[in-house]
């Protein structure tokens, strides 16, 4: 059951991060510059409704699998390590960039947001591939 919840949260987050990477963040360059801070604050509030519960669920279930699951322990430890990296990038790179943008448009910061978000996109893709492997193997 824990594995199923973990895989669902990971797969949902992976799909969401790809949409953000390919559509949402690049669209920031096209938003109304006069209301840009409002757009970013709206984005932050609305995306949090989706992301926070999924990320917390993924973290807790990844931790549980890594430290309490008897089978595939190395794979689960690798999955938890990936989740920790995602959290570090989120809170030490992406969140500060969003904070800078909440005061107004800055093309360089938007570009940096897109470029650094590829780290999370790759990490969630790796976590999903690992999840598919665990799913097929069970």
VENCOR-V620296 format. One record per residue. N is the residue number from 0. RES is the residue in one letter. SS is DSSP state (helix for helix, strand for strand, loop for the rest). PHI is phi in degrees with one decimal (NA if undefined). D_LAST is the distance of its C-alpha to the last C-alpha in Angstrom with 1 decimal. Layout:
N,RES,SS,PHI,D_LAST
N,RES,SS,PHI,D_LAST
This chain:
0,X,loop,NA,12.3
1,X,helix,-64.5,13.2
2,X,helix,-61.3,10.2
3,X,helix,-62.2,11.1
4,X,helix,-64.1,14.7
5,X,helix,-62.5,14.1
6,X,helix,-65.4,12.6
7,X,helix,-61.9,15.3
8,X,helix,-64.7,18.0
9,X,helix,-63.7,17.1
10,X,helix,-64.5,17.0
11,X,helix,-64.0,20.3
12,X,helix,-66.2,21.9
13,X,helix,-64.6,21.1
14,X,helix,-62.8,22.7
15,X,helix,-64.6,25.5
16,X,helix,-68.3,26.3
17,X,helix,-66.1,26.6
18,X,helix,-64.5,29.0
19,X,helix,-63.4,30.9
20,X,helix,-66.2,31.1
21,X,helix,-90.2,32.3
22,X,helix,-119.9,34.3
23,X,helix,-67.4,35.1
24,X,helix,-63.7,36.2
25,X,helix,-60.9,38.2
26,X,helix,-66.9,39.9
27,X,helix,-56.4,41.4
28,X,helix,-65.9,44.0
29,X,helix,-101.8,45.2
30,X,loop,-71.5,45.6
31,X,loop,-58.1,49.1
32,X,helix,-65.5,50.3
33,X,helix,-69.4,52.6
34,X,helix,-112.1,49.8
35,X,helix,-59.1,47.1
36,X,helix,-58.3,46.8
37,X,helix,-63.1,46.4
38,X,helix,-60.3,43.7
39,X,helix,-66.2,41.7
40,X,helix,-63.7,42.2
41,X,helix,-60.9,41.0
42,X,helix,-56.0,38.0
43,X,helix,-59.2,37.2
44,X,helix,-67.8,37.5
45,X,helix,-73.4,35.6
46,X,helix,-68.4,32.6
47,X,helix,-62.5,32.3
48,X,helix,-59.4,31.7
49,X,helix,-85.9,28.4
50,X,helix,-74.8,27.5
51,X,helix,-60.0,28.3
52,X,helix,-61.1,26.1
53,X,helix,-67.8,23.1
54,X,helix,-66.7,23.7
55,X,helix,-64.7,24.2
56,X,helix,-60.6,21.1
57,X,helix,-62.3,19.1
58,X,helix,-62.9,21.1
59,X,helix,-63.6,20.7
60,X,helix,-70.7,16.9
61,X,helix,-65.4,16.5
62,X,helix,-61.0,19.0
63,X,helix,-59.4,17.3
64,X,helix,-66.2,14.0
65,X,helix,-67.9,16.0
66,X,helix,-111.5,18.3
67,X,helix,-128.2,16.9
68,X,loop,-85.9,13.2
69,X,loop,-83.9,13.2
70,X,loop,-103.1,10.0
71,X,loop,54.6,9.8
72,X,helix,-60.4,13.3
73,X,helix,-62.4,14.9
74,X,helix,-64.5,12.7
75,X,helix,-69.1,13.2
76,X,helix,-64.3,16.8
77,X,helix,-62.6,17.1
78,X,helix,-61.8,15.9
79,X,helix,-65.8,18.5
80,X,helix,-60.0,21.1
81,X,helix,-61.3,20.8
82,X,helix,-62.8,21.3
83,X,helix,-61.3,24.3
84,X,helix,-61.2,25.7
85,X,helix,-60.1,25.4
86,X,helix,-63.1,27.3
87,X,helix,-62.5,29.9
88,X,helix,-64.9,30.6
89,X,helix,-60.3,30.7
90,X,helix,-86.3,33.2
91,X,helix,-105.8,35.2
92,X,helix,-122.4,35.5
93,X,helix,-67.6,34.7
94,X,helix,-61.0,36.3
95,X,helix,-61.6,39.5
96,X,helix,-66.2,39.8
97,X,helix,-62.0,39.5
98,X,helix,-60.9,42.1
99,X,helix,-61.6,44.5
100,X,helix,-75.6,44.1
101,X,loop,-66.5,44.8
102,X,loop,-90.9,48.5
103,X,loop,148.7,48.8
104,X,loop,-68.3,47.8
105,X,loop,-146.0,47.5
106,X,helix,-56.9,46.4
107,X,helix,-65.9,45.5
108,X,helix,-70.1,43.3
109,X,helix,-62.4,41.5
110,X,helix,-60.6,41.0
111,X,helix,-65.0,39.7
112,X,helix,-59.4,37.3
113,X,helix,-65.6,35.8
114,X,helix,-64.7,35.7
115,X,helix,-77.7,34.1
116,X,helix,-67.1,31.5
117,X,helix,-61.6,30.0
118,X,helix,-61.6,28.6
119,X,helix,-66.9,26.5
120,X,helix,-62.2,25.6
121,X,helix,-66.1,24.3
122,X,helix,-63.1,22.5
123,X,helix,-67.5,20.7
124,X,helix,-65.8,19.9
125,X,helix,-62.9,18.4
126,X,helix,-62.7,16.4
127,X,helix,-68.6,15.2
128,X,helix,-61.3,14.3
129,X,helix,-59.1,12.4
130,X,helix,-62.5,10.6
131,X,helix,-61.7,9.9
132,X,helix,-61.2,8.6
133,X,helix,-64.4,6.1
134,X,helix,-65.6,5.4
135,X,helix,-69.6,5.6
136,X,helix,-77.3,3.8
137,X,loop,-99.9,0.0
